[in-house]
Amino acid sequence: MPKITAQDLHIQRGDDSTVTFVHSDDNGPIDLTGHTIVFESSSAVLTQNALITDAQAGTYTLSFPRGHTAQLPRRSESYRVYYYPSGLTGTRETKFHGYLIIGSD
């Protein structure tokens, strides 16, 4: 069974936030061509498909607009990131999980 990495993310309530990831291993970036990446949160308003910004470099982003983050109380939401190497009809691989920590001033 593949290892699932735990990673907490921090965003500010009421702010626009973008988080960028590079999918890689010891040999460097892993090509994400043909992949669909899904960020699934315990808060439905945050659930989204990631934007693959450079497939060959393994780069993708998640965006959390202020219209969504402003709706959230200061707390943490659990999440999981799923990779679908052949699109949503293919096999799902859980890559990492953790908590999205929503801070406020």
N, C-alpha and C positions, 0 to 999 in steps of 0.2 A: 504494500500500500504506500503511495507517495506521501511524503511529508507535507503537511499543511502548515504554512507559516502563520503565526499570529502577529498582527501589526495593528496598533491603534493609530487613528488619524485624528487630527485636531483642526476644527474650523471655528470661526467666530459667528455667533448668532447675528443675523441681519446683514452679513457681508456676502459679497460674491466670493466664492472660493473655487480654485481649480487645483487639483492634485495630479501630478504627472508621475508615471511609473515607467520603468524600463524592465521588460521581462528578459532575464538573462540567466546564465549558469556560469560555471567556471570557465567555459570557452568563449564567453561574450554574449551579446544580444541574441535572442531567439526570434526568428522570423514569425510574425503574426499574420502573414497573408492567409486569407480565408477564415480567420478566427472571428468569433463574436465573443465579446467579453461583457459579462453582466455583473453589475454591482447591485446586490439585493440587501435591503436594509429592513430593520424592524419597523422603521417609519416609511410607509409606502411612498410618501412624497419625495424621498431621497433615492428610491430604486430607479436604476437607469442602465442603459447600455453605454459602455465606455466608448469614447471616440479614439479610434486607432489613428494616431497622427503620423507615424512612420513605421509601417509594418515591417520592413526589412531591418530596422534598427530596434524593433521590439518595443516601441514607444506608444503609450496610450494615456489619455487623460480622463478624469472624472470632473464634472463641473457641478457646483452647488450654488445656484443663483440665490440672491438675497431674498427673493420672493418666497423661496422654499425654506431657507434657513431662518427667516424671521418668524415663521410659524412654529418653530421648535422651542420648547422650554430648555433651560440650561440643564443638560443631563447628558447621558451617553445613549447611543443607539447601537445595537449589535448589527454586524454586517458580515456578508460573505462575498467573495469574488469568484465567479465561475468562468472558466474558459470553455468554449465550444470550438474545438479546432476545425470542424467542418460546418460551422454555422449552427443555428439553433436546433436543427434537425439531427445533429450529430451527438456524439458522446459528450457528456458534461464532466469537467474536471474541476474540483474545488481547489483553488490555488492558495488563497489565504482568507483569513477571517480576523475579526477583532471588534473594537468599539470605535465608533465615531464620536469623539468628545466635542460637545457643543458648548463653547465658552461664551461669556458675555462680560461686558465691562462692569 
